[in-house]
Amino acid sequence: MKTSQSNPALFFGQNLLRLICLSLILISCAKEEVKPPKSAYNNGLWVVNEGPFGSGTGTLTWISRDGNRVEQDVFGLVNQRPLGNIAQSMQAKGNQGVIVVNNAGKIEFVNLQTMVSEGTLQGLALPSAVAVDAIRGKAYVSEWVSFGGNGRVAVIDLVSRLKVKEIPVGPFPDALLLTGSQLWVANGDSNFVSVVDVNADTLVANLVVGDRPNSLVAWQNNVAVLCAGRPSWAGTETAGSVHLFSTNSLQVTASNSFALTSQHPKDMVLTPAGNSVIYQLEASQNAGLHRLDLPWSNTSVSPGVPLISRVFYHIAFDPYGERSLVATDAGNFVQAGKCYRFNNQWALLDSFATGIGPGHVFFVP
């Protein structure tokens, strides 16, 4: 019997066949490592991880609403490139996702089902928050521009994915709120909020509030504005405050200060029932999450025992499913953070690991 060793042609052919098979296996394995996940991203939430400050990249963590599926750095794995430094916020119009990346000065447009990039808009000046006007096909992005000077709001056409206008506002514009035909802008290093007519994309009013407005909530025909007050390290310390404006007259209907200057509130969100707001106190003996019923009278706010006795980086209510409270903990911005979910009795339901610096949360039905 002849063996392959005694037949050079047969020996060469067998080894060539082995090499081809091995190469195909290696190529298949390499492709398997980088291919996008097969499942669509429905019925869950995206955690926007800012990433380490000054270096590194932001990431996106996907958490399914049932908690059985958690994926880290989805944008990076799907597109084989980093999202950029610092990932700040995310919104969507239909299946078009809009991700704001602060230090990188850009917006990433993605397919919300696959997280595949559909384009990048460069050249923004320290962009922060985003609000999407699905009816008019526009996105509004707050731009800090510089630290210490006035900022602006960029108007983005969602078809061309281009900036079509800039609206000047106050210093450090951060939180945005779309309600009806108005865009409200919290100028975070000032004592006023700006109101923009979104039909004409023009500034119509600057409304005086307390120091350092940081969050906005629409309630019936009103907008509530929460102000942190000035911290002691920034000069003369001032108390936090909350203000209620009519969207029709742009006149204040109620205004309250917090009882102590050391109570600096942040992260005001409307409860699912729609009859109260939840906010956080950062620096006081009452630190944690508190509730304020709507509407309120013109008296000082004296928070009692917190609903949850800890402070989170950000909080939000899931508008779908069980409407649970979602809170992120950024930790030291060096290691992975965490995302927590609480029920309507403020009991912890579950928690998940995230990327570095988890902040804004975007919910998907």
Summary of the structure (lengths in Angstrom):
residues: 365
radius of gyration: 24.7
end to end distance: 68.9
largest distance: 103.5
contacts: 1215
relative contact order: 0.11
helix: 10%
strand: 48%
